[in-house]
Amino acid sequence: MFDYSALIQQVALYLGKPWKFNRRAETAYNRYEIIDGGGRALVLVKDYRKPRFSVYGRFPHTITSAYLRDYKSISFAASRAPKAIAADISRRFLPHYVAAFAEARQMLLQEQAEDEERTQIARLLAQVSKGREGCHSSNSRSRTVYFSDGAAEVISAQRVDLKLSSLSADEAIRILAGLHQKTQS
């Protein structure tokens, strides 16, 4: 199996600052990375059947949201000159990737702000109801508060689902009357 490390190192040099070859990402599977030190990475994968590379961008989940919209990749022949490969990456791939990375970063910051808002609402509901916040999984964005005779699921700052049980007829009528007044105003 041919080692393409030297080729990828030269491509990184022609891309210029801040891009550099990431030696720690080398694998036996002809997968290489060129990184910028700020979380962005160009992943270059050699096709095992032909002398071609595919280039795609990495979106680390710690600093970006999962980014799938208009996902772009390009490919190039492994026999091309490193300067030509770098020019091709700069022209055809980097503008899209840099913009997509910035958008994915903003998406993560927005998701984190919304998550903090849901957490604060859940804490307030737990305090008011004398209940407790339930554990939540990382794949579920909602927060649940459990209290005697019910639960409140905080979906967003604008939506909380209440599940009440064991109410007297009087309590149910008062709650529904209050909800009815809310919708009339």
N, C-alpha and C positions, 0 to 999 in steps of 0.2 A: 504494500500500500504506500503510495507516494505521500510525503509530508508537505503540506502547502503552507506551513507556518511562515516561511520566508516571504512568500507571495503576499500573504495577508499583512505581514509586518510592513512591507513596502506600500501596500494600499493605504494602510493607516498613516504612514508618513506623508503620502501625497494628499490625504484628506486634510492634513494640517491640524493645528491646535483647535480644539481641545482633544481631538480624537487620538487614541493610542491603542496598540495591540494589547489585549488582555491575555497574558500568558496563563493565568490561573484557570481560564475557562477552556483550555485546550482539552480535547478528549480524543479517544482512539477512533471516534466515529466521524472524523473530518468535519467537525463543528468548531468554528472559531468565533471570537468576539472582538469587536473594536468598540471601545467604551470612551465616554467623554468625562468621566469622573463625577458627573452630576446625576447619575442614575440611568442615563440613556445608553443603549447598547445596540449596535448593529450585529446581528447574528448572521454568520455566513456558513451555509451548510453545503458541502460538496455532495452532488448527486452520486450515488454509488454505482450507477450504471453508465453514466457519461461524464465527460470532462467539463461539467458545468456546476456553477455555484448558484444558490438562491440566497437572496438577502432579505431579511425581514427585521423589524424593530422589536425590541423587548420593552414591555410595559410592566415593571416590577410592582407587585400588588402592595408593597409597603409605601410607595410614593405616587402611584397612579391607580385609577380605577381600571377595571377590566375594559379593554378597548377593542371592540370588534367591528365597529362601523367603518365601512370603506377601507378595510384592512388592505394594505398594499405591500407587495413584495416585487422584487425584480430578480432577473437572473443574468448571468454573464458567462462567457466561455472562460475556462481556467487558463487557456492559452494566451489570453490577451495581456497586454502590457499593464503593469500595476498603475501607471499614471492614467491610462485610458479607463481602467476599471474605477479608479477613484473619481475621475471626472464624470463617469456614468452614474455612479452612486450619488455624487453631489448634485447632479442635474435632475436625475429621474426619481431618486428615492428620498434624499434628505429633506427637501422642502415639505413633502407630505408627512414624513415621520416626525419632524420637529413640531409641525403644527398639531398633528394627532397626539403627540406626547403632551404638549401644553394643554390641549383640551382634556385629555385623560387625567392630568394633574388637577385641573379645575374641577372636574367631575368628582374626584376623590375628596377634595376640600369641601365641596357642596354636600356630599354624602356624609362626611364627618360632622359638619355643622348640623345637618338634619338629625343625625344619630344623637348628638348631644342634646338637641332640643327634645327629642322623644324621651331621652333619659331623664331630663329635668322634669318633664311633665309626669312621668311615671313616679318619680320621687315625691312630687307634690301630691299626687293621688294616693300614694302609700301613706303619707303623713296625714292627710285629711281623713282617709278611711280607716286609719289604724291598722292597715294591712301590711303586706310585705311584697317586695318586688320579686318576681320569679326569675329564674335563670333563663337566659336567652342564648340561642345558638348564633354563631357568627353568620350563618346564612339566612337568618331571619332578622329583618330590620325592626320589627315591632317589639314592644316591651309590654309585659303583662304584670299587672298588680292583682294580687289575690287578697280578698278580705272576706269577713264572715258574710255568708249568703251571696257571694258573687265574685266577679272578676272584671277588670277593665283592661282592655288591650289597646295600647297606644299605637295606632297605625302611623299617624303623622301629627303634626301640630294642629291640623284642621280636623282630624278624625280620631275619635276614641270609641271603640265598641264596648258597650256595657253588657254584661250577662248577669242578670239578677235572678235569684231563686229564693224560695221560702218567704215570699212577701205576703203580708196580710192584704186583704182586699183594699183596705184603706190606704196602705202604703202604695200599692200598685196604682190606685186611682189618683193619688197626689202626684206621683211621678209622671204618669201619662198626661195629667192636666198641665203640669209644668212644661212638658215637652210640647203639648198642643199650643200653649201660650207662646212658646219660643218660635214656633213655625208661623204663628199669626202675626207676629211683630215684624 
